């Protein structure tokens, strides 16, 4: 089985910074892509950033957020700068992973971490 565990959420003032981290563990053969999504109250879950050969960012976070990945540790981080109240959401780590004994890649999710931007 594969697990994704996030850390680093919290409360920050507008204009501040936070760094989210996600570690993948378990029976991992290969990680294809990793990324971050978020879901605000009453809204659908949306892509924030992904990395896996090509890096993609949502337009709303370009220039403020930076995704980075350490393939040796199976981790992905999200550095969030110049945070705005509209960034408030639960942030979820996602990975498309092939586990040992399987031929395909499957989508795995972390449990989510709350980010609140408020003065």
N, C-alpha and C positions, 0 to 999 in steps of 0.2 A: 504494500500500500504506500501511497505518497501523501505527504502532508506539507502544507504551506502555512507558515506562521509569521504573522506581521507584528511589528512593534514600531513605536515612535510617535503615535498619535498624541493629541492633547489639545489644550487651549492656548491660543496665541492671539496677540493683538494684530489688527490690520497693519500690513507692512512688514510683519515679522516673518520668521523662517521656521520650518520644521523639516526633519529628515525622517522618512519612513524606510523601514527595512523589512525584507521578507526573505525567509530562509526555507528552502525546499529540502525535504529529507525523506528517507524511506528507500524503497526499491526502485531507484532511478537508473535507467540505462542512458537516456539522453533527454536533455531539455531543449526544446526547439525554440520556443519564444517565452518570454516572461514579460509581465506588464502590470499596470495598475489601472483600476477602474474605480469609479466612485458613484455613490447613490445618495442624493439629497432627499429629505423628507418630501413625499408626494411626487417624486420624479423617478424616471427610469434610470437604471444603471447605465453609465456612460464611460467610454474609453477616456483615459487620461493620457497614458503613454505606454508604448510597448517597444520591446527591443528583441531582435533575433535576426541578425543580418541587416535588417533595415530598422531604423528607429522612427517611430511615429508619435506625434504629439497632437492632442486636441488643440484647435486654434485658440481656445480660451486660456491655455496655459503656456503657449509658446513664448519663449524668452524669459519665463519665470521659473519653470520647473525643468529639472534635469534628471533623466533616468540613467542609471548605470548598473552594470551587471558584472559579477565576479563568477566566472565559470568554474573556477577552482573550488569555490565554496558553495556553489549553487545558491547564490543570493542575488537579489535585485534591490536597488535602493531608489528612492525618489526624493531628491532635494527640492524643496518647495520654498521659493523666495517671493518676496513682495506679495504675501498672501492677502486675499480679499475676503470679505464676508461671504461672497458667493462661492468661495471654495469650500465652505462648510459642508461636510458630507461624511459618510462612512466610506473609507477607502479600502478596497479589496485588492489583494494580490492574486494574480492569475498566471498559470503556467500551462503550456501545452507540452506534455511530457510523455515519453515512451518509458514504460516500466519494464523491468526484467521479465521475460516470459511472454510479453505482448509484442505484436508487430505494429500496431497503430499508435498514434498519439492521442492522448485524451486531455481534456480540459480539467484542471484542478483549481480550486479556489481556497483562499484563506478565510478566516473567520471574520475579518474586517477590523478596522481600527478607526475610531472616531477622530475627526479633525474638526475643531471648532475655531472659527476666526471671528473674534468679537472683542470690542473694547469694554 
